[in-house]
Amino acid sequence: MVSESDSVPNLGQLVRILKGRDADRLGVIVGILDGRFVLVADGDKRKFDRAKRKNLNHLELLDFISPEVVKSILETGRVTNGKLRYAVAKFSNEKVIALKKGDQVDG
């Protein structure tokens, strides 16, 4: 069972969407509505101004928090779509580099 502290979302945290039209896409949490729902955007298909309201049960929280996104949201209350795209690309590139270094892949 997942402990309560593991399922707490943070601003700027990357997530993998598990359900819905955007399934298997990466996104960034740009807003926390309550204990059950968050706003997710990726800067490409889903822009910051039209962030998607998602149920936490339909998301996989990844252990990567983008400091650029957090800093921008805390300072101005918003973030550019370029920074969101950069955060998703940075996470994807780090994952690919880790796999090239010999990490095991499931399957």
GISUL-V172948 format. One record per backbone hydrogen bond with DSSP energy under -0.5 kcal/mol. CO is the residue of the C=O (numbers start at 1). NH is the residue of the N-H. Records with the same first field share a line. If there is no record, write none. Layout:
BEGIN
CO = NH  NH
END
This chain:
BEGIN
3 = 6  7
4 = 7
5 = 8
7 = 9
10 = 13
12 = 66
13 = 29
14 = 62
15 = 17  27
16 = 60
17 = 24
20 = 23
22 = 25
25 = 17
27 = 15
28 = 30  41
29 = 12
31 = 33  39
36 = 56
37 = 33  34
38 = 54
39 = 30  31
40 = 52
41 = 28
45 = 47
46 = 42  43
47 = 50
48 = 51
52 = 40  54
54 = 38
55 = 58
56 = 59
58 = 18  19
59 = 61
60 = 16
62 = 64
64 = 14
65 = 67
66 = 70
67 = 71
68 = 72
69 = 73
70 = 74
71 = 75
72 = 76  77  78
73 = 77
80 = 84
81 = 85
82 = 86
83 = 87
84 = 88
85 = 89
86 = 90
87 = 91
88 = 92
89 = 93
90 = 94
91 = 95
92 = 96
93 = 97
94 = 98
95 = 99
96 = 100
97 = 101
98 = 103
99 = 102
END
